[in-house]
Amino acid sequence: MSLPRLRLSEEWQTFWLAISFLTRLPVLINIDYSPRLMSNSSTYFPLVGLLLGIIYAAAYSVLEIMFSPLVAVLLVMVLHLWLTGAFHEDGLADSLDGLGGGYTLEDRLRIMKDSQIGTYGVIALVMALLLKAALLVESQVTWLALLIAPCISRLTPLLLMRWLPYITGKKTSKTGSVANAFPTERLLPAVLFTVLVIALGSFWLQALAPLALAATLGVALIWGSYLKRQLGGHTGDSLGACVVFSELVLLAGLV
């Protein structure tokens, strides 16, 4: 196989690896897994987010014909939790449990790795879901919010991965290959793709660009600064949490 075709085949596998990592969607190809491929798959997080957004927006367009906006939004959120396995929401709950209940670095990391959810995690998860539902219902462009928010919010963890070192309380981690060695040169394509989505979305909402900047760079700076003080770096759970935060900031701006 020629070098260009080999590289194209590798990128195709990398894209599907990103889908398998972030969602429960079926993988339609065979993937020659490697830690490098897993690390490179982060490049496609915003694209996977856009694919999810297309599903959510399409589902909402059908559901709002049959149900009230609130019911339609809640059903789409159920679909989201099922398609993603509540991946990022789990990270939010674990992060707030650890950061809220731990007094030392070791305690915080240990609590984050605990499979049981605590008071801080429950409160954070319930409030985040309630707020997301309320913001989507209040939005004048709910379909657009559902379409672009998953894409834009999944750029934020890439920014955090390039800014902060990866830390973990265990020698092995399911997110380690993604979070620990994301190559700098692969950040630019993800940024450019997200900017393109923002530019297209601006045809419907002119204020989208500054809102997207606040939801990505703003959240990365604020959440990242807090993580740096509390942990000295980021964890896989904290990356999931920043996706939820980015979505909420963007949705609040859209309202």
Secondary structure, DSSP 8 states (H G I E B T S, - for coil): --HHHHHHHHHHHHHHHHHHHH------S-----HHHHHHGGGGHHHHHHHHHHHHHHHHHHHHHHS-HHHHHHHHHHHHHHHHTTHHHHHHHHHHHHHHH-SSHHHHHHHHH-SS--HHHHHHHHHHHHHHHHHHHH-TTHHHHHHHHHHHHTTHHHHHHHHS-B--SSS--TTHHHHS---GGGHHHHHHHHHHHHHHHTTT-TTHHHHHHIIIIIHHHHHHHHHHHHTSSB-HHHHHHHHHHHHHHHHHHH-
